[in-house]
Amino acid sequence: MDYIMKNLHFIFTHVPIALLIFSFVFDVVALIFKKKEWHSAGMLCLVVGALGAIASVLTGPEMMMRNTTLSSHEFYARLTMIVAIILAVVRVGLLVWKKLELGRNPIFLVASLVAVLLVSYTGHLGGKMVHRDMQGGPGMMQGGPGGGGPGMQGGSGQNGQGGQGQRQSGQGQGGQGAQASSAPAK
């Protein structure tokens, strides 16, 4: 249970990424194919995505690491949260009080696209902090797929295929086939 509590941010963070993107996609598809009910799916994704953005910001680690990207990530995370909340409140408010569906409004769609771009960039910055850079191509030993990193064993991968190595916990990735990662890194 302690592990889950310490990693809540990494659990919640995928909710706004997925749902803010799908909110926009549902609204665009509903507009193109004239499917009114898809706007409801877009609104539901927006509301849950905004709640996920709040949870992600509130559970963000205080002193995660000494990383120059952290302040930018925090700024864009809060900005994404604010934009998502405003979009959700305006959309639900106008639907309840004025019976007006904003999912087909071009101005709303542009604002929704801004939210998608913000959440994507925020996720990119978060990913840069958590995952180290992959240098070189597939099969590179040091720092890249196939070995050299903590928890990885170089070798032949699953099912005798070369390339990707295996995690020590048993969650290996399938290899690329013809590429072997057993060659020493230069």
MODELLER restraints for C-alpha pairs under 7 A, 6 or more apart:
rsr = mdl.restraints
at = mdl.atoms
rsr.add(forms.Gaussian(group=physical.xy_distance, feature=features.Distance(at['CA:8:A'], at['CA:59:A']), mean=6.19, stdev=0.5))
rsr.add(forms.Gaussian(group=physical.xy_distance, feature=features.Distance(at['CA:9:A'], at['CA:56:A']), mean=5.34, stdev=0.5))
rsr.add(forms.Gaussian(group=physical.xy_distance, feature=features.Distance(at['CA:9:A'], at['CA:59:A']), mean=4.86, stdev=0.5))
rsr.add(forms.Gaussian(group=physical.xy_distance, feature=features.Distance(at['CA:9:A'], at['CA:60:A']), mean=5.24, stdev=0.5))
rsr.add(forms.Gaussian(group=physical.xy_distance, feature=features.Distance(at['CA:12:A'], at['CA:52:A']), mean=6.19, stdev=0.5))
rsr.add(forms.Gaussian(group=physical.xy_distance, feature=features.Distance(at['CA:12:A'], at['CA:55:A']), mean=6.36, stdev=0.5))
rsr.add(forms.Gaussian(group=physical.xy_distance, feature=features.Distance(at['CA:12:A'], at['CA:56:A']), mean=5.30, stdev=0.5))
rsr.add(forms.Gaussian(group=physical.xy_distance, feature=features.Distance(at['CA:13:A'], at['CA:56:A']), mean=5.12, stdev=0.5))
rsr.add(forms.Gaussian(group=physical.xy_distance, feature=features.Distance(at['CA:15:A'], at['CA:49:A']), mean=5.97, stdev=0.5))
rsr.add(forms.Gaussian(group=physical.xy_distance, feature=features.Distance(at['CA:15:A'], at['CA:52:A']), mean=5.32, stdev=0.5))
rsr.add(forms.Gaussian(group=physical.xy_distance, feature=features.Distance(at['CA:16:A'], at['CA:49:A']), mean=4.22, stdev=0.5))
rsr.add(forms.Gaussian(group=physical.xy_distance, feature=features.Distance(at['CA:16:A'], at['CA:50:A']), mean=6.47, stdev=0.5))
rsr.add(forms.Gaussian(group=physical.xy_distance, feature=features.Distance(at['CA:16:A'], at['CA:52:A']), mean=5.13, stdev=0.5))
rsr.add(forms.Gaussian(group=physical.xy_distance, feature=features.Distance(at['CA:16:A'], at['CA:53:A']), mean=5.25, stdev=0.5))
rsr.add(forms.Gaussian(group=physical.xy_distance, feature=features.Distance(at['CA:17:A'], at['CA:119:A']), mean=5.81, stdev=0.5))
rsr.add(forms.Gaussian(group=physical.xy_distance, feature=features.Distance(at['CA:17:A'], at['CA:120:A']), mean=6.68, stdev=0.5))
rsr.add(forms.Gaussian(group=physical.xy_distance, feature=features.Distance(at['CA:19:A'], at['CA:45:A']), mean=4.97, stdev=0.5))
rsr.add(forms.Gaussian(group=physical.xy_distance, feature=features.Distance(at['CA:19:A'], at['CA:46:A']), mean=6.39, stdev=0.5))
rsr.add(forms.Gaussian(group=physical.xy_distance, feature=features.Distance(at['CA:19:A'], at['CA:49:A']), mean=4.89, stdev=0.5))
rsr.add(forms.Gaussian(group=physical.xy_distance, feature=features.Distance(at['CA:20:A'], at['CA:45:A']), mean=6.42, stdev=0.5))
rsr.add(forms.Gaussian(group=physical.xy_distance, feature=features.Distance(at['CA:20:A'], at['CA:46:A']), mean=5.57, stdev=0.5))
rsr.add(forms.Gaussian(group=physical.xy_distance, feature=features.Distance(at['CA:20:A'], at['CA:49:A']), mean=5.37, stdev=0.5))
rsr.add(forms.Gaussian(group=physical.xy_distance, feature=features.Distance(at['CA:20:A'], at['CA:116:A']), mean=6.00, stdev=0.5))
rsr.add(forms.Gaussian(group=physical.xy_distance, feature=features.Distance(at['CA:21:A'], at['CA:116:A']), mean=5.42, stdev=0.5))
rsr.add(forms.Gaussian(group=physical.xy_distance, feature=features.Distance(at['CA:22:A'], at['CA:42:A']), mean=6.88, stdev=0.5))
rsr.add(forms.Gaussian(group=physical.xy_distance, feature=features.Distance(at['CA:22:A'], at['CA:45:A']), mean=6.61, stdev=0.5))
rsr.add(forms.Gaussian(group=physical.xy_distance, feature=features.Distance(at['CA:23:A'], at['CA:42:A']), mean=4.01, stdev=0.5))
rsr.add(forms.Gaussian(group=physical.xy_distance, feature=features.Distance(at['CA:23:A'], at['CA:43:A']), mean=6.45, stdev=0.5))
rsr.add(forms.Gaussian(group=physical.xy_distance, feature=features.Distance(at['CA:23:A'], at['CA:45:A']), mean=4.98, stdev=0.5))
rsr.add(forms.Gaussian(group=physical.xy_distance, feature=features.Distance(at['CA:23:A'], at['CA:46:A']), mean=5.33, stdev=0.5))
rsr.add(forms.Gaussian(group=physical.xy_distance, feature=features.Distance(at['CA:24:A'], at['CA:42:A']), mean=6.55, stdev=0.5))
rsr.add(forms.Gaussian(group=physical.xy_distance, feature=features.Distance(at['CA:24:A'], at['CA:112:A']), mean=6.04, stdev=0.5))
rsr.add(forms.Gaussian(group=physical.xy_distance, feature=features.Distance(at['CA:24:A'], at['CA:113:A']), mean=6.64, stdev=0.5))
rsr.add(forms.Gaussian(group=physical.xy_distance, feature=features.Distance(at['CA:26:A'], at['CA:38:A']), mean=5.78, stdev=0.5))
rsr.add(forms.Gaussian(group=physical.xy_distance, feature=features.Distance(at['CA:26:A'], at['CA:39:A']), mean=6.41, stdev=0.5))
rsr.add(forms.Gaussian(group=physical.xy_distance, feature=features.Distance(at['CA:26:A'], at['CA:41:A']), mean=6.57, stdev=0.5))
rsr.add(forms.Gaussian(group=physical.xy_distance, feature=features.Distance(at['CA:26:A'], at['CA:42:A']), mean=4.98, stdev=0.5))
rsr.add(forms.Gaussian(group=physical.xy_distance, feature=features.Distance(at['CA:27:A'], at['CA:38:A']), mean=6.60, stdev=0.5))
rsr.add(forms.Gaussian(group=physical.xy_distance, feature=features.Distance(at['CA:27:A'], at['CA:39:A']), mean=5.29, stdev=0.5))
rsr.add(forms.Gaussian(group=physical.xy_distance, feature=features.Distance(at['CA:27:A'], at['CA:42:A']), mean=5.51, stdev=0.5))
rsr.add(forms.Gaussian(group=physical.xy_distance, feature=features.Distance(at['CA:27:A'], at['CA:103:A']), mean=5.44, stdev=0.5))
rsr.add(forms.Gaussian(group=physical.xy_distance, feature=features.Distance(at['CA:27:A'], at['CA:104:A']), mean=6.73, stdev=0.5))
rsr.add(forms.Gaussian(group=physical.xy_distance, feature=features.Distance(at['CA:30:A'], at['CA:36:A']), mean=6.10, stdev=0.5))
rsr.add(forms.Gaussian(group=physical.xy_distance, feature=features.Distance(at['CA:30:A'], at['CA:38:A']), mean=5.21, stdev=0.5))
rsr.add(forms.Gaussian(group=physical.xy_distance, feature=features.Distance(at['CA:30:A'], at['CA:39:A']), mean=6.06, stdev=0.5))
rsr.add(forms.Gaussian(group=physical.xy_distance, feature=features.Distance(at['CA:31:A'], at['CA:104:A']), mean=6.00, stdev=0.5))
rsr.add(forms.Gaussian(group=physical.xy_distance, feature=features.Distance(at['CA:39:A'], at['CA:103:A']), mean=5.75, stdev=0.5))
rsr.add(forms.Gaussian(group=physical.xy_distance, feature=features.Distance(at['CA:46:A'], at['CA:88:A']), mean=6.01, stdev=0.5))
rsr.add(forms.Gaussian(group=physical.xy_distance, feature=features.Distance(at['CA:47:A'], at['CA:88:A']), mean=5.38, stdev=0.5))
rsr.add(forms.Gaussian(group=physical.xy_distance, feature=features.Distance(at['CA:50:A'], at['CA:81:A']), mean=6.41, stdev=0.5))
rsr.add(forms.Gaussian(group=physical.xy_distance, feature=features.Distance(at['CA:50:A'], at['CA:84:A']), mean=4.97, stdev=0.5))
rsr.add(forms.Gaussian(group=physical.xy_distance, feature=features.Distance(at['CA:50:A'], at['CA:85:A']), mean=5.43, stdev=0.5))
rsr.add(forms.Gaussian(group=physical.xy_distance, feature=features.Distance(at['CA:50:A'], at['CA:88:A']), mean=6.88, stdev=0.5))
rsr.add(forms.Gaussian(group=physical.xy_distance, feature=features.Distance(at['CA:53:A'], at['CA:81:A']), mean=5.15, stdev=0.5))
rsr.add(forms.Gaussian(group=physical.xy_distance, feature=features.Distance(at['CA:54:A'], at['CA:81:A']), mean=6.03, stdev=0.5))
rsr.add(forms.Gaussian(group=physical.xy_distance, feature=features.Distance(at['CA:57:A'], at['CA:77:A']), mean=6.51, stdev=0.5))
rsr.add(forms.Gaussian(group=physical.xy_distance, feature=features.Distance(at['CA:57:A'], at['CA:78:A']), mean=6.63, stdev=0.5))
rsr.add(forms.Gaussian(group=physical.xy_distance, feature=features.Distance(at['CA:69:A'], at['CA:125:A']), mean=6.63, stdev=0.5))
rsr.add(forms.Gaussian(group=physical.xy_distance, feature=features.Distance(at['CA:69:A'], at['CA:129:A']), mean=6.79, stdev=0.5))
rsr.add(forms.Gaussian(group=physical.xy_distance, feature=features.Distance(at['CA:73:A'], at['CA:122:A']), mean=5.66, stdev=0.5))
rsr.add(forms.Gaussian(group=physical.xy_distance, feature=features.Distance(at['CA:73:A'], at['CA:125:A']), mean=5.59, stdev=0.5))
rsr.add(forms.Gaussian(group=physical.xy_distance, feature=features.Distance(at['CA:73:A'], at['CA:126:A']), mean=6.24, stdev=0.5))
rsr.add(forms.Gaussian(group=physical.xy_distance, feature=features.Distance(at['CA:76:A'], at['CA:118:A']), mean=6.66, stdev=0.5))
rsr.add(forms.Gaussian(group=physical.xy_distance, feature=features.Distance(at['CA:76:A'], at['CA:122:A']), mean=5.57, stdev=0.5))
rsr.add(forms.Gaussian(group=physical.xy_distance, feature=features.Distance(at['CA:77:A'], at['CA:122:A']), mean=5.80, stdev=0.5))
rsr.add(forms.Gaussian(group=physical.xy_distance, feature=features.Distance(at['CA:80:A'], at['CA:115:A']), mean=6.11, stdev=0.5))
rsr.add(forms.Gaussian(group=physical.xy_distance, feature=features.Distance(at['CA:80:A'], at['CA:118:A']), mean=5.60, stdev=0.5))
rsr.add(forms.Gaussian(group=physical.xy_distance, feature=features.Distance(at['CA:80:A'], at['CA:119:A']), mean=5.88, stdev=0.5))
rsr.add(forms.Gaussian(group=physical.xy_distance, feature=features.Distance(at['CA:83:A'], at['CA:115:A']), mean=6.30, stdev=0.5))
rsr.add(forms.Gaussian(group=physical.xy_distance, feature=features.Distance(at['CA:84:A'], at['CA:115:A']), mean=6.43, stdev=0.5))
rsr.add(forms.Gaussian(group=physical.xy_distance, feature=features.Distance(at['CA:91:A'], at['CA:102:A']), mean=5.96, stdev=0.5))
rsr.add(forms.Gaussian(group=physical.xy_distance, feature=features.Distance(at['CA:94:A'], at['CA:100:A']), mean=5.48, stdev=0.5))
rsr.add(forms.Gaussian(group=physical.xy_distance, feature=features.Distance(at['CA:95:A'], at['CA:101:A']), mean=5.54, stdev=0.5))
rsr.add(forms.Gaussian(group=physical.xy_distance, feature=features.Distance(at['CA:102:A'], at['CA:108:A']), mean=6.38, stdev=0.5))
rsr.add(forms.Gaussian(group=physical.xy_distance, feature=features.Distance(at['CA:103:A'], at['CA:109:A']), mean=6.83, stdev=0.5))
rsr.add(forms.Gaussian(group=physical.xy_distance, feature=features.Distance(at['CA:134:A'], at['CA:143:A']), mean=5.98, stdev=0.5))
rsr.add(forms.Gaussian(group=physical.xy_distance, feature=features.Distance(at['CA:134:A'], at['CA:144:A']), mean=4.73, stdev=0.5))
rsr.add(forms.Gaussian(group=physical.xy_distance, feature=features.Distance(at['CA:135:A'], at['CA:143:A']), mean=6.57, stdev=0.5))
rsr.add(forms.Gaussian(group=physical.xy_distance, feature=features.Distance(at['CA:135:A'], at['CA:144:A']), mean=5.77, stdev=0.5))
rsr.add(forms.Gaussian(group=physical.xy_distance, feature=features.Distance(at['CA:136:A'], at['CA:144:A']), mean=6.70, stdev=0.5))
rsr.add(forms.Gaussian(group=physical.xy_distance, feature=features.Distance(at['CA:138:A'], at['CA:145:A']), mean=5.97, stdev=0.5))
rsr.add(forms.Gaussian(group=physical.xy_distance, feature=features.Distance(at['CA:139:A'], at['CA:145:A']), mean=5.86, stdev=0.5))
rsr.add(forms.Gaussian(group=physical.xy_distance, feature=features.Distance(at['CA:139:A'], at['CA:146:A']), mean=5.21, stdev=0.5))
rsr.add(forms.Gaussian(group=physical.xy_distance, feature=features.Distance(at['CA:139:A'], at['CA:163:A']), mean=4.99, stdev=0.5))
rsr.add(forms.Gaussian(group=physical.xy_distance, feature=features.Distance(at['CA:139:A'], at['CA:164:A']), mean=6.33, stdev=0.5))
rsr.add(forms.Gaussian(group=physical.xy_distance, feature=features.Distance(at['CA:139:A'], at['CA:179:A']), mean=6.43, stdev=0.5))
rsr.add(forms.Gaussian(group=physical.xy_distance, feature=features.Distance(at['CA:139:A'], at['CA:180:A']), mean=6.25, stdev=0.5))
rsr.add(forms.Gaussian(group=physical.xy_distance, feature=features.Distance(at['CA:139:A'], at['CA:181:A']), mean=4.68, stdev=0.5))
rsr.add(forms.Gaussian(group=physical.xy_distance, feature=features.Distance(at['CA:140:A'], at['CA:146:A']), mean=6.29, stdev=0.5))
rsr.add(forms.Gaussian(group=physical.xy_distance, feature=features.Distance(at['CA:140:A'], at['CA:181:A']), mean=6.38, stdev=0.5))
rsr.add(forms.Gaussian(group=physical.xy_distance, feature=features.Distance(at['CA:140:A'], at['CA:185:A']), mean=6.80, stdev=0.5))
rsr.add(forms.Gaussian(group=physical.xy_distance, feature=features.Distance(at['CA:141:A'], at['CA:147:A']), mean=4.89, stdev=0.5))
rsr.add(forms.Gaussian(group=physical.xy_distance, feature=features.Distance(at['CA:141:A'], at['CA:148:A']), mean=5.16, stdev=0.5))
rsr.add(forms.Gaussian(group=physical.xy_distance, feature=features.Distance(at['CA:141:A'], at['CA:181:A']), mean=6.37, stdev=0.5))
rsr.add(forms.Gaussian(group=physical.xy_distance, feature=features.Distance(at['CA:141:A'], at['CA:185:A']), mean=5.55, stdev=0.5))
rsr.add(forms.Gaussian(group=physical.xy_distance, feature=features.Distance(at['CA:142:A'], at['CA:148:A']), mean=4.31, stdev=0.5))
rsr.add(forms.Gaussian(group=physical.xy_distance, feature=features.Distance(at['CA:142:A'], at['CA:149:A']), mean=6.74, stdev=0.5))
rsr.add(forms.Gaussian(group=physical.xy_distance, feature=features.Distance(at['CA:142:A'], at['CA:185:A']), mean=6.51, stdev=0.5))
rsr.add(forms.Gaussian(group=physical.xy_distance, feature=features.Distance(at['CA:143:A'], at['CA:149:A']), mean=5.53, stdev=0.5))
rsr.add(forms.Gaussian(group=physical.xy_distance, feature=features.Distance(at['CA:145:A'], at['CA:164:A']), mean=5.70, stdev=0.5))
rsr.add(forms.Gaussian(group=physical.xy_distance, feature=features.Distance(at['CA:146:A'], at['CA:154:A']), mean=5.90, stdev=0.5))
rsr.add(forms.Gaussian(group=physical.xy_distance, feature=features.Distance(at['CA:146:A'], at['CA:163:A']), mean=5.70, stdev=0.5))
rsr.add(forms.Gaussian(group=physical.xy_distance, feature=features.Distance(at['CA:146:A'], at['CA:164:A']), mean=3.93, stdev=0.5))
rsr.add(forms.Gaussian(group=physical.xy_distance, feature=features.Distance(at['CA:146:A'], at['CA:165:A']), mean=4.58, stdev=0.5))
rsr.add(forms.Gaussian(group=physical.xy_distance, feature=features.Distance(at['CA:146:A'], at['CA:181:A']), mean=5.87, stdev=0.5))
rsr.add(forms.Gaussian(group=physical.xy_distance, feature=features.Distance(at['CA:147:A'], at['CA:153:A']), mean=5.60, stdev=0.5))
rsr.add(forms.Gaussian(group=physical.xy_distance, feature=features.Distance(at['CA:147:A'], at['CA:154:A']), mean=4.73, stdev=0.5))
rsr.add(forms.Gaussian(group=physical.xy_distance, feature=features.Distance(at['CA:147:A'], at['CA:165:A']), mean=6.07, stdev=0.5))
rsr.add(forms.Gaussian(group=physical.xy_distance, feature=features.Distance(at['CA:151:A'], at['CA:167:A']), mean=5.77, stdev=0.5))
rsr.add(forms.Gaussian(group=physical.xy_distance, feature=features.Distance(at['CA:151:A'], at['CA:168:A']), mean=5.66, stdev=0.5))
rsr.add(forms.Gaussian(group=physical.xy_distance, feature=features.Distance(at['CA:152:A'], at['CA:165:A']), mean=6.72, stdev=0.5))
rsr.add(forms.Gaussian(group=physical.xy_distance, feature=features.Distance(at['CA:152:A'], at['CA:166:A']), mean=5.93, stdev=0.5))
rsr.add(forms.Gaussian(group=physical.xy_distance, feature=features.Distance(at['CA:152:A'], at['CA:167:A']), mean=4.84, stdev=0.5))
rsr.add(forms.Gaussian(group=physical.xy_distance, feature=features.Distance(at['CA:152:A'], at['CA:168:A']), mean=6.13, stdev=0.5))
rsr.add(forms.Gaussian(group=physical.xy_distance, feature=features.Distance(at['CA:153:A'], at['CA:165:A']), mean=5.76, stdev=0.5))
rsr.add(forms.Gaussian(group=physical.xy_distance, feature=features.Distance(at['CA:153:A'], at['CA:166:A']), mean=5.72, stdev=0.5))
rsr.add(forms.Gaussian(group=physical.xy_distance, feature=features.Distance(at['CA:153:A'], at['CA:167:A']), mean=6.52, stdev=0.5))
rsr.add(forms.Gaussian(group=physical.xy_distance, feature=features.Distance(at['CA:153:A'], at['CA:168:A']), mean=6.93, stdev=0.5))
rsr.add(forms.Gaussian(group=physical.xy_distance, feature=features.Distance(at['CA:154:A'], at['CA:165:A']), mean=5.02, stdev=0.5))
rsr.add(forms.Gaussian(group=physical.xy_distance, feature=features.Distance(at['CA:154:A'], at['CA:181:A']), mean=6.64, stdev=0.5))
rsr.add(forms.Gaussian(group=physical.xy_distance, feature=features.Distance(at['CA:154:A'], at['CA:182:A']), mean=6.45, stdev=0.5))
rsr.add(forms.Gaussian(group=physical.xy_distance, feature=features.Distance(at['CA:155:A'], at['CA:162:A']), mean=6.93, stdev=0.5))
rsr.add(forms.Gaussian(group=physical.xy_distance, feature=features.Distance(at['CA:155:A'], at['CA:165:A']), mean=5.25, stdev=0.5))
rsr.add(forms.Gaussian(group=physical.xy_distance, feature=features.Distance(at['CA:155:A'], at['CA:181:A']), mean=6.39, stdev=0.5))
rsr.add(forms.Gaussian(group=physical.xy_distance, feature=features.Distance(at['CA:155:A'], at['CA:182:A']), mean=5.72, stdev=0.5))
rsr.add(forms.Gaussian(group=physical.xy_distance, feature=features.Distance(at['CA:156:A'], at['CA:162:A']), mean=4.27, stdev=0.5))
rsr.add(forms.Gaussian(group=physical.xy_distance, feature=features.Distance(at['CA:156:A'], at['CA:163:A']), mean=6.45, stdev=0.5))
rsr.add(forms.Gaussian(group=physical.xy_distance, feature=features.Distance(at['CA:156:A'], at['CA:165:A']), mean=5.91, stdev=0.5))
rsr.add(forms.Gaussian(group=physical.xy_distance, feature=features.Distance(at['CA:157:A'], at['CA:163:A']), mean=6.30, stdev=0.5))
rsr.add(forms.Gaussian(group=physical.xy_distance, feature=features.Distance(at['CA:157:A'], at['CA:164:A']), mean=5.43, stdev=0.5))
rsr.add(forms.Gaussian(group=physical.xy_distance, feature=features.Distance(at['CA:157:A'], at['CA:165:A']), mean=4.17, stdev=0.5))
rsr.add(forms.Gaussian(group=physical.xy_distance, feature=features.Distance(at['CA:157:A'], at['CA:166:A']), mean=5.43, stdev=0.5))
rsr.add(forms.Gaussian(group=physical.xy_distance, feature=features.Distance(at['CA:157:A'], at['CA:172:A']), mean=6.84, stdev=0.5))
rsr.add(forms.Gaussian(group=physical.xy_distance, feature=features.Distance(at['CA:157:A'], at['CA:173:A']), mean=6.80, stdev=0.5))
rsr.add(forms.Gaussian(group=physical.xy_distance, feature=features.Distance(at['CA:157:A'], at['CA:174:A']), mean=6.10, stdev=0.5))
rsr.add(forms.Gaussian(group=physical.xy_distance, feature=features.Distance(at['CA:157:A'], at['CA:175:A']), mean=5.68, stdev=0.5))
rsr.add(forms.Gaussian(group=physical.xy_distance, feature=features.Distance(at['CA:158:A'], at['CA:166:A']), mean=6.97, stdev=0.5))
rsr.add(forms.Gaussian(group=physical.xy_distance, feature=features.Distance(at['CA:158:A'], at['CA:172:A']), mean=6.52, stdev=0.5))
rsr.add(forms.Gaussian(group=physical.xy_distance, feature=features.Distance(at['CA:158:A'], at['CA:173:A']), mean=6.68, stdev=0.5))
rsr.add(forms.Gaussian(group=physical.xy_distance, feature=features.Distance(at['CA:158:A'], at['CA:174:A']), mean=5.37, stdev=0.5))
rsr.add(forms.Gaussian(group=physical.xy_distance, feature=features.Distance(at['CA:158:A'], at['CA:175:A']), mean=6.78, stdev=0.5))
rsr.add(forms.Gaussian(group=physical.xy_distance, feature=features.Distance(at['CA:161:A'], at['CA:174:A']), mean=7.00, stdev=0.5))
rsr.add(forms.Gaussian(group=physical.xy_distance, feature=features.Distance(at['CA:161:A'], at['CA:175:A']), mean=5.19, stdev=0.5))
rsr.add(forms.Gaussian(group=physical.xy_distance, feature=features.Distance(at['CA:161:A'], at['CA:177:A']), mean=5.28, stdev=0.5))
rsr.add(forms.Gaussian(group=physical.xy_distance, feature=features.Distance(at['CA:162:A'], at['CA:175:A']), mean=5.24, stdev=0.5))
rsr.add(forms.Gaussian(group=physical.xy_distance, feature=features.Distance(at['CA:162:A'], at['CA:176:A']), mean=6.51, stdev=0.5))
rsr.add(forms.Gaussian(group=physical.xy_distance, feature=features.Distance(at['CA:162:A'], at['CA:177:A']), mean=5.65, stdev=0.5))
rsr.add(forms.Gaussian(group=physical.xy_distance, feature=features.Distance(at['CA:162:A'], at['CA:178:A']), mean=6.67, stdev=0.5))
rsr.add(forms.Gaussian(group=physical.xy_distance, feature=features.Distance(at['CA:162:A'], at['CA:179:A']), mean=5.79, stdev=0.5))
rsr.add(forms.Gaussian(group=physical.xy_distance, feature=features.Distance(at['CA:162:A'], at['CA:180:A']), mean=4.44, stdev=0.5))
rsr.add(forms.Gaussian(group=physical.xy_distance, feature=features.Distance(at['CA:162:A'], at['CA:181:A']), mean=6.36, stdev=0.5))
rsr.add(forms.Gaussian(group=physical.xy_distance, feature=features.Distance(at['CA:163:A'], at['CA:175:A']), mean=4.58, stdev=0.5))
rsr.add(forms.Gaussian(group=physical.xy_distance, feature=features.Distance(at['CA:163:A'], at['CA:176:A']), mean=5.41, stdev=0.5))
rsr.add(forms.Gaussian(group=physical.xy_distance, feature=features.Distance(at['CA:163:A'], at['CA:177:A']), mean=6.75, stdev=0.5))
rsr.add(forms.Gaussian(group=physical.xy_distance, feature=features.Distance(at['CA:163:A'], at['CA:179:A']), mean=5.20, stdev=0.5))
rsr.add(forms.Gaussian(group=physical.xy_distance, feature=features.Distance(at['CA:163:A'], at['CA:180:A']), mean=4.58, stdev=0.5))
rsr.add(forms.Gaussian(group=physical.xy_distance, feature=features.Distance(at['CA:163:A'], at['CA:181:A']), mean=4.87, stdev=0.5))
rsr.add(forms.Gaussian(group=physical.xy_distance, feature=features.Distance(at['CA:164:A'], at['CA:173:A']), mean=6.07, stdev=0.5))
rsr.add(forms.Gaussian(group=physical.xy_distance, feature=features.Distance(at['CA:164:A'], at['CA:174:A']), mean=6.34, stdev=0.5))
rsr.add(forms.Gaussian(group=physical.xy_distance, feature=features.Distance(at['CA:164:A'], at['CA:175:A']), mean=4.70, stdev=0.5))
rsr.add(forms.Gaussian(group=physical.xy_distance, feature=features.Distance(at['CA:164:A'], at['CA:176:A']), mean=6.99, stdev=0.5))
rsr.add(forms.Gaussian(group=physical.xy_distance, feature=features.Distance(at['CA:164:A'], at['CA:181:A']), mean=6.99, stdev=0.5))
rsr.add(forms.Gaussian(group=physical.xy_distance, feature=features.Distance(at['CA:165:A'], at['CA:172:A']), mean=6.60, stdev=0.5))
rsr.add(forms.Gaussian(group=physical.xy_distance, feature=features.Distance(at['CA:165:A'], at['CA:173:A']), mean=6.90, stdev=0.5))
rsr.add(forms.Gaussian(group=physical.xy_distance, feature=features.Distance(at['CA:166:A'], at['CA:172:A']), mean=3.94, stdev=0.5))
rsr.add(forms.Gaussian(group=physical.xy_distance, feature=features.Distance(at['CA:166:A'], at['CA:173:A']), mean=6.25, stdev=0.5))
